[in-house]
């Protein structure tokens, strides 16, 4: 359990909890081998497709199944968050837009699909936070090609609004705390990127 002092140092709002990613998201829930349909084209998201630190997928490759790279295996759905497991400190993380639903990304990403307890946009902002990047930096293995593995991604701890919303005034929407804290995390990470 993390102490109250540590929670304050991490910038966590009072009453929030800390939880591991695997408790609030499914990690890499679907895979598909595009070579099984050699003539079918698909959109492929590799790590170069994500603009570091922006949360945006800037370019995808249209590829026929027969030409698919061996790493093209992870299926993405609308509002999944993709997190580069390779050099995560470069922050190649993004929210999957509707137009890329049911497409494929590289196995260099962890695909994070909310189980419903965390908003995908908040999750993306949280990944950019110093608290998450510091955890990634401590867990990475490999000198020339530093990366996380799936079991390490599962253990990443994030701030989570308490499951009981009883402390919220009835006039305050449930997502307001996520948006407020998410904006704070985004500003924190943005100021360090400049």
JOLINPE-V790344 format. One record per residue. N is the residue number from 1. PSI is psi in degrees with one decimal (none if undefined). OMEGA is omega in radians with two decimals (none if undefined). Layout:
n=<N N>
psi=<PSI PSI>
omega=<OMEGA OMEGA>
This chain:
n=<1 2 3 4 5 6 7 8 9 10 11 12 13 14 15 16 17 18 19 20 21 22 23 24 25 26 27 28 29 30 31 32 33 34 35 36 37 38 39 40 41 42 43 44 45 46 47 48 49 50 51 52 53 54 55 56 57 58 59 60 61 62 63 64 65 66 67 68 69 70 71 72 73 74 75 76 77 78 79 80 81 82 83 84 85 86 87 88 89 90 91 92 93 94 95 96 97 98 99 100 101 102 103 104 105 106 107 108 109 110 111 112 113 114 115 116 117 118 119 120 121 122 123 124 125 126 127 128 129 130 131 132 133 134 135 136 137 138 139 140 141 142 143 144 145 146 147 148 149 150 151 152 153 154 155 156 157 158 159 160 161 162 163 164 165 166 167 168 169 170 171 172 173 174 175 176 177 178 179 180 181 182 183 184 185 186 187 188 189 190 191 192 193 194>
psi=<139.8 136.2 161.0 -38.6 -42.4 -40.6 -42.9 -41.4 -31.5 -4.0 23.3 128.9 149.6 137.5 -10.5 165.1 164.5 132.2 159.4 147.7 -42.3 -13.2 -19.4 -9.5 152.5 133.2 122.5 57.3 -20.9 146.5 158.1 140.0 104.2 -16.0 -13.7 -19.8 76.7 -29.9 -6.7 130.0 151.0 162.1 127.8 125.6 112.8 178.2 -32.9 -14.8 -14.5 127.4 118.3 130.9 1.4 -23.5 14.1 135.9 114.4 -27.2 135.6 159.0 133.7 117.5 142.8 147.9 -38.4 -20.9 9.1 134.7 156.0 -22.4 -4.8 91.1 -23.0 121.7 136.1 149.6 159.7 133.1 7.8 152.7 129.5 135.1 118.7 126.6 -13.3 123.1 57.8 -20.5 -14.7 -9.7 47.3 74.7 145.7 159.2 130.5 121.4 164.3 -37.7 -14.2 14.4 134.2 24.8 -169.2 138.8 170.1 151.9 -2.0 -8.8 150.0 128.3 120.6 115.5 117.3 138.5 -0.4 -17.0 -11.5 136.3 132.1 -37.6 -39.6 -43.1 -45.2 -48.2 -38.3 -38.3 -30.4 -10.8 152.8 -37.8 -42.0 -44.3 -40.1 -39.9 -44.3 -44.8 -36.5 -31.6 -21.0 146.2 152.5 131.9 -50.3 -24.3 63.5 130.5 164.5 156.5 170.8 -37.3 -29.2 -40.3 -40.9 -30.4 -6.0 131.9 137.7 160.8 137.1 132.6 139.8 145.6 -25.5 118.7 16.7 -25.6 -10.0 137.9 145.8 -21.3 -10.7 120.9 147.7 -37.2 -13.4 -46.8 -38.7 -46.2 -44.6 -50.4 -38.7 -42.5 -39.6 -44.0 -41.6 -45.2 -40.9 -47.6 -33.6 -41.8 -29.0 -15.1 -19.1 none>
omega=<-3.12 -3.10 3.11 3.13 3.12 3.11 3.12 3.13 3.12 3.13 -3.08 3.11 3.13 3.11 3.13 -3.14 3.01 -3.13 3.08 -3.11 -3.05 3.11 -3.07 3.11 2.91 -3.10 -3.12 -3.03 -3.10 3.00 3.14 3.10 -3.08 3.12 3.09 3.06 -2.96 -3.10 -3.12 3.12 3.08 3.06 -3.10 3.11 3.02 -3.04 3.09 3.14 -3.07 3.09 -3.09 3.03 -3.06 -3.07 -3.02 3.00 -3.01 -3.09 3.05 3.12 3.03 -3.01 3.01 -3.11 -3.10 -3.13 -3.06 3.03 -3.12 3.14 -3.14 -3.05 -2.99 3.13 3.08 3.11 3.09 3.12 2.92 3.02 3.07 -3.06 3.11 3.06 3.12 -3.12 -3.09 3.10 3.07 3.03 3.03 -3.13 -3.13 3.03 -3.10 3.12 -3.10 -3.08 3.12 3.10 3.09 3.06 -2.99 3.04 -3.12 3.03 3.01 3.07 2.84 3.08 -3.09 -3.12 -3.08 3.03 3.11 -3.10 -3.11 3.11 -3.11 3.14 3.07 3.13 3.12 3.12 -3.14 3.13 3.14 -3.05 3.09 -3.12 3.14 -3.13 3.10 3.08 3.13 -3.12 3.13 -3.04 -3.05 3.06 3.13 -3.11 -3.10 -3.06 -3.04 -3.06 3.01 2.97 -3.07 -3.12 3.08 3.12 -3.14 -3.06 3.13 -3.12 3.11 3.04 3.13 3.07 -3.10 -3.13 3.08 3.12 -3.07 -3.11 3.14 3.00 -3.08 -3.14 -3.08 3.12 -3.11 -3.06 -3.12 3.12 3.10 -3.11 -3.12 -3.13 3.10 3.09 3.13 3.12 -3.14 3.14 3.13 -3.11 3.13 -3.11 3.12 3.13 -3.06 none>
